Amino acid sequence: MVMIINKAYKFRLYPNDKQKELINKTLGWTRFIYNYMLSKKKKS
């Protein structure tokens, strides 16, 4: 019998204000590009 053990790690980030702004901009652009490409795919 083979026993599989799964491990998980939790990480907490504490970004400063400049890093928070960059994270939000990156996520915003990612969301925009995803939605844009999805709409192009639906049209074709």
C-alpha positions, 0 to 999 in steps of 0.5 A: 500500500502506498501512502500519499502525503499532501503538504500545504503552505500558507504565505501572507504578503505585506506589500507597501503602497507602491507594490499594492498599486503595481499589483492592482494595475497588473491584475486590472490589465490581466482582467482586461486582456482576458475579457477582450480575448474572450469577446473576440473568441465569442464573436468568431 
